[in-house]
Amino acid sequence: MKAAFYQNLPSALRSSVLALALCGAGLALTPTPATAKVTAFKQAVAAHASANDAVAQFYRENGYEPIWTGSDQASQLRRAALLRALEEASAHGLPDRSSLATGLIEQMRNARTVRDLGEVEAALSRAFVEYATDLQTGLLNPQSIDDGIVRKKHQTDAVDYLTGIRDTQPMAYMRALVPASSQYRALMREKLRLEQLVASGGWGETVPSAKLEPGDSGPRVVALRNRLMTMGYLERSATADYDTSIQQAVQRFQSDHGLEADGVAGKGTIAEINVPASARLKSVIVAMERERWLTPERGDRHILVNQTDFTAKIIDRGDVTFETRSVIGKNQHDRRSPEFSDIMEHMVINPSWHVPRSIITKEYLPKLKNNPNAVSHIQITDSRGRVVDRSAADFTQYTARSFPFAMRQPPSSRNALGLVKFMFPNKHNIYLHDTPHKNLFAREVRAYSHGCIRLAQPFEFAYALLARQTEDPKAFFHRILKSGKETKVDLEQKVPVHIIYRTAYVSGKGRAEFRRDVYGRDAKVWAALQAAGVALPGVQG
């Protein structure tokens, strides 16, 4: 098959042509070979598989038997399945591997000796393992992108991949490699929709940036109307007035983009309306990569905190059973909330706040040097837990490094952690908690904390968690709360916590929703994807 002919085929026909071509691709070079030929084949496989430890291990355990280059039907089906998967890799937001598929075809056609076949065998296995690994765990190493992405990719066994493709119906096995989460598949559909939209010109003309609201009329309203119609938020209309239908369409758009749904197209709303379809497509591709980073075992019940959405949810078997607003870390280097997963083990009702060392030295020590009675609501304690007499202490003698004391705020309604905190012990010292600063939850962008996640409805969150271990969770919670004593309550069912960062996701209603890149992390992920070879029409740059 000539490469030019192949590349000019409609994509829908390529896989069929590949399968037909490979069934007679000249790989029937191996009638039962003589011992010397067997040895040459094995040596070639061993030499060319050594670039990948797992591939080399598989062939050692497999006795260097071929799984791709045999003349039997099973080998032909594996070749066809692999080449089709490589052809479709870009559908997953992975680099286009069609040229790799073409190169493998040429390598197969040019094989003339058993050593050539051994090299082809190893090349097909390496291509398969790299594709399967990228598809299941992500193309990128998340920790290399941003120091706030501390998520570790779940581990896979490449030997299992090769064993699976050897022992299972190949096409079915390839389909089973696709991440099974409903979110991933929904994002794939949204990616295809946006690609088609970008190819047809996107959402049309942008809207002038000046504020628009009910009662306005004229060309700017027409521009808004047209954009909303193209985006699917407004039925076809000829109105030039900012009427009820446009107001409701704006509200629907605002709701889908994490904006205050007041129906007024202010500066922020218009800026989001004017984001091009190509930029939304980038967000979806990044979200697919992020979805691959998450472990497939999320937990039948788990807690999901999406930082860009400023929400915390309890998910039970895929359904959201509780949701509350949240506040995340301020957009400063040492305050941004990290992304990671852990296990919630207990809650503390009437918690003390043990002030982090970074806050003590950066914020409180300078105040104490000026006034030893500063931050008087915080106790200063020595290494034995005894309260320090401020009047007898000279704080001016200490530096950030030499300050020998700890600081603690006792339980109270004014405590920085509020009246309850939810613990999943981790090296980042991040947890979920109440707060006395309730006014922040009314804001659209809620990035104000030192890194921990504050909850708007912490009591209700506690009831939902306790409902599985006590008949009357509300009464149980408030009995402890009224005691005023710091009390640890273990969760009988430990709950996985996933702190994620998604600027694009598909809601339970099937609509794609988008959020702002509050920490700029998705821009970094997209740049890394591009550097790794991800490129689609309309999304470069």
N, C-alpha and C positions, 0 to 999 in steps of 0.2 A: 504494500500500500504506500503510495507516495504521500509524503507529509503534506504537500500543498493541497492535494486532492482531499485528504482527510480534514485539514483545517477549514476548507471551504464548504464542508458539509453542514447542513443545519444541525444544531446541537442535539435535537431530538433523535437524529438518525445515527449520530456518531457511535453510541454504545452498541447498537445493533450491528453496525458495520465492523466494529472492533471484535465483537463476539464471533461473527462469521469468519473474519480474517484469521483470528487466532486459533480457531478450530483446525485450520489448515496452514498454520504459520511456519511450517517447516521444522517444528520442534520434535517431530517423530524421528529424531536423529539417534534415538537410543533404543534400538532393538537390544535385547539383552547383551550388554557389553562384556568384553573379555575382562579379566582381572585387571590388566593394565589400564584399561579404559575406566573401570570403576575407580581405581586408585587415582587416576588423573582428575576425574570428576570431583571426587571427595577433596582432593588437595586444592582444587580451584575454589570449591565452596568454602573450605576452611579459610583460605587466604582472603577471599573477598567478603566473608561474613565477619571477619575479625574487627572491622571498623565499628561494629555494634556488639557489645558484650552479650546482650540478650539473644540476638540472632545467632551468634557463635555458640552460645549455650544450647539453644534449641537444636542446632544441627549435631552437636556432640551427642546429645541425648537421643536424637532421632537416627543416629548411625549414618548421618549425611545422606539420607534418602531424600530424593526430590519431592517437593509438593507442588511445584509450579511447572516444571519443564518436562514432565512425562507426556507420553502420547495418549494416555487414557483420558476418558471423558471427565473424570473428576479434576484432573489437572487443567483441562481446557476450561472448565467452569470456573475454577479459581482465577485463572488468568483474566477471563472475561469480567468477573466480578471486581477484581482489583482495578482493572483499567477503567471500568465504568465509574468506580468510586473516585478515582483520581480525576476523571473528567468532571465530576460533579462536586469536587471539593470546594469550589468557590461559592456554591450554594450555602455553605456553612460559614461563610465569612473567613475562610482560610485562603491562603495563596492559590492562585490558579495553577493547577498541576497538569493541565492538558499537554503542555510541552514535554513534561516528564513522561506522560503516557506515550506520546509519539516517539520519544527517544527510546523507551523500553521496547516498543514495537520494532523499531529499526534494529536495536540490539539483538532481538530475537531472530529477526529475519537474516541478520548477518552472521549468526552463529554457525560455525562450520566444523568445530571440533568439540570433543567432550569437555575440554577445558573452557571453551567458549560457553558451553551450556552451564558449567559450574558457576561461571561469572554471572550469567543471566539469572540463575537460581538465586544467588545471593543478592543480586540487585533488586529482584522482585520482592524478596523478603524484607530488605531494608526499606524499600519504598512503602510496603504495606505497614510495617511497624511504625514508621514515622507518621504516616497518615492516621493510623488508628490512635496513636498516642495524642497527636494534636487534636483529633476530634473528641476524644474522651476527657482529656485533662487540660486542654488549651494550648495554643501556639506559644504563649509567652510565659516567662517566669514572673509571676506578679510581684514578688519581693524586689525585683530589679528595677521596677518602674517608678515607685514612689515609696518613701520610707513609712508612709501611713498605710500602705497595703501590706499587711503582715500575714496575709493568708498563705498557707502552704497548700499546694495542689495535692489532691489525693493521689496515692501511688497506684500504678497499674503494673502488671507483669507482662512484658512483651513476649515472654515464652508462652504465656497463656493465649495471647493473640494468635501466634502461629499454630499452636495446638488446636485452637478453636477453628481457624479457617481450614485446617487439615481434616478435622473430625466432624465438621458441621456443614450443612448445605450452604455453599458460599454466599449466594445472594442474601439468604436469610441472615447469615452471620454478619454481613456488612450492614444490613439494616439495623441489627441489634446493637451495633457499635454507636449509633446515634444517641446522644444523651436522651434519657427517657422522660425527663421532666416536661410537664405540659407547658411550662413557661418557655422552654427552649423551642419547642415545636411551634408555639404561637409566634415567637420572635422570628422564626424562619419564614412563616407566612407573611409577617409584616415586612420583612426584608424584601421578599419577592414583590409585594405590592408597591413598596417605595421605589424599587428599581424600575418597575414599569412606569411609575409616575415620573421619575426623573427623566427617563428616556423620552417621555412625551412632553417634557417641558416644565414639569413641576407644577406649582400652584399659581403660576401667572404673576402678574404685576404686584409689587409690594404696596403697602398702605402708607401714606404720609404719616410722619411720626407724631404730629400734634394730637392732643387728646380729643376723643369723640365720645359723645354720650347721648342718651335719649333726648330727643328734641332737635338734634342737629340734622342738617340735610345738605345735599350738594355733592360735588364730585368726590370729595374724600369719603363720604359715606358710601358712595357707589363702589369705590375701590375696596372698602372694607367688606361690603356686601359680596362683591365678586370673589374676593379671597375666601370668605367663609363658605360660599357655595362650592368652590373648587375643593376645599378641604373637607367637605361633607358635613358641615355644621349647620347649613341653611338650605332649605328647599329653594328651587328656582324662584326668583323674584325679580320684579322690575322696579322695586321701590328705590327712591333716592333719599328716603327719610329714615332716620334712626328710630325705627318703630319697635313694637314689642317683639316681633319675630327676630329682628337683629339683636335686640337686647338678650333674648333667651339663647340665641346662637353664641353670643359672646360669653354668656355664663357657662354654657356647655364646654366651650373651648377653655375657659379659665379653670374649670373643674378638672379637665383632662391634663392641665399643665401646672397644677399646684399653685394656682393664683387665687387671690380672693375673688370669689364668684359674685361680684357686685353688678355685673352687666355693663360696666363702664370701660370703654377701651382707652385706658390711660397709657402713659408712656411705656410702662413695663409690659402690659398686655399686648400692645402693638408690636413691641420688639419681639415678643415670642411669636406672634402671628406672622411676622416677617422672616422668621428663621426658615431658610430654604429646605426643601424636601431632601436635598443631598446631605445637609447637616443632620437631619433626623435619621437618615439612613446610616450615617456614621455612628450615631448613638445606638442604633439597633445592633449593628455589627459588634460594637464594643460590649453591649449587654450580652450578646451570645458568647463572646469570649469569657466574660465574667461568669456566666452561667456554667461554663465548662470548668471553671476553677472550683466551684462548690462541690462538696462531696455528694454523691448520689444518695447517700443515706442521710437525709435531712432530719429524720425523725417523724413518726406519725403525728406527734404533737411537737411543735417547735416554736420558738420565738424568732420573729424576723424584724430586724430594725433596718429600714432603708434610710440612710443618712440624707440623701437628696430629697426625699419625700417628707422628712421630719415626722415619721410615724414609727410606732412599735405595734406589732400585731402578734396575736397568738393564732397559730395555724393548726387545725386539727384535720388530719387526713385530706389536706389540700384546700380546706375551707377556712376562711377567716372567721374566727369565733369571737375575737375581741380586737379592738383597735383603739389606739389613743394617740394624740399628738405628742411629739417629743421635741426636746431641745438637744442639739448636738454641740460638739466643740467649736469654739470660735475659729475663724479662718486665719489662724496664726500658726507658725511652724510648730510650736511646742504645745498647742491646744487642740489641734484637729483630731477628731475621733478616729481611731484606727479601724481597719476592716479585718475581722477574724471571726472564727467560730469557737465556741466553748460549750460547757455544760453548766446550766444553772442548778445549784445544789441547795440553796437555802435563802431565806429572807431574814432581815433583822428589823424588828419593829421597835420603835424608839431608839434609833441608832445614835451612837456618838459619831462625830466626824473627826477622824484622825487626819490632821492636815498633812498633805503630801509635802515632802521635803522641798520640792521645787517652789511651792507656794510660800512655805516658811521663809526661805532664803531670798526669794525674788520680791515678794510683796510685803511680808510682815516684818522681817528683820529691819529693813530701812525705817519703818514706822516706829518700831520699838527703840531704835537708836535715838530718834527725835523725842519720843515720849514713851516711857516704860509702861504707861497705862493705856497705850493704844490697843486697839482690838480687844477690849476688856472682856468681851463675851467668850474669848478663847482662853482656856487654861494652858499654862506653860508647865510642863512636867519634866522632872529629871529622869535619869536612866532607871530609877527604881519606881517610877510612877508617882512620885510625890509632887504636889503642886508647889511651884517656885514662888517665893515672895518677891513680887516685882519691885517693891520699895528697896529691897536689899541687893538687887541685881544691877550690874553695870553692863548693859547690852552693847555699849559702844566699843567694848574691847573685842567683840566677836566679828569674824568674817563669815561669809557664806559657808566656807569650808570648816571653820572651827566652832560654829554655833552648836553647843552640846545638848540642846533641849528638844523635846518633842512638844507638839501643840495639839490640843484636843478641845472640841466643842461638845459639851454634854448634851444629852437628849433634851429637845424642846421643840416647840412649834417654829422657833426661829432658826433651828439647826440648818446648816447648809444642805444637808441631805433630806430635810423634811422629816417625816415621821416613819418612813419605811425605805429600806434599800433591798435590792435583789442581787444576790451574789453568784457569780460564776468565776471563782478565783482564777486569776490570770496574771501574767508578768507585766501586763500593761496597766494594771490597777484601774481597770474600767469596769463599771457596773451600772445598773439602772437604779434610779432613785426618785423620790419625791423632791420637791423644792418649795421654799416659801415664796419664790418669785413667780407667782401664777400669771402675772401680766404678760410675760414673754410668750405664752402659748397663743395669744391673739395675733401675733405677728406672722407675716407671710413667710419670711426667711427667719429661721430659728436656730442660729449658730452663735451661741453665747457662753457655753460652759467651758470648763477647763479640760474637757475631753469625755467625761462621763455622760450618760444619756439620762436626761430628766424626763419624767413622765407627767402628762397633764392629769391623768386619772390613776394615780398609783394605788389607791385603795381598791378600786374596781379591778385593777390588774391583779392585786393580791387575792381578791375573792375568787377570780377565775382560776388561779393556780391552786388555791386551797380547796376548791370545790371537789377535787378528786380524792381528798383525804379527810374531809369532815362534813357532816350533814348540814351544818349551818356556818358556812365560812365567814359570813359577815359578823355574826355574833362572836365567833372565835377570835377574829381579828381585833374587834373593838374591845373585847375583854382584856386582851394583852395591852392594847393601846392605852386604855384608861389607867392601867397600873403605872404608867410612866417609866417602867423599868426596861432597860435594854434587854431584848429577848430574841434569841436566835430560834427560828422555826425551820427545821429541815423539811425539804420537799421529799415526800415518799417516792414520787416519780420525778427523777431528774429530767430536766428539759433542755434539749440543745438550743443554743442561742447562736443565731447567724447575724452578724452585723455586716451589712452589705452596702453597696454604693451603686445605685442604678439610676441613670438618667433616662432610661427607656425601659418600659415593661408593659405587658399586656394585662389588663385588669380581668377580673372574673367575668365581666360582661363582654369580653372579647375586643375591647377597644384599646388601641395603643395609647399609652400615656407617656408624657415626657416631663422631665424636671431639669432645672438648671444645674450646671456643673459647678457646684458651690465651692469645691476645693480645687478645681482645675485638674482633677485626676483623670477624668475620661479623655481629656485632650492629650495627656501623656500616653494613655493606653492606645489611643488611635495612632499617635505618632509611632509608637513601637510596633503596632500592627503593620503600618505602612513600611517601616524599615524591614520587617520580616517578609514583605512581599504581598501584603493584602492591598489590592488596588482594583477598583471598579469604576466604570464610566460615571462621571458626575460627582465623585467623592474625592478625587485627588486634590491635594493642597489644603 
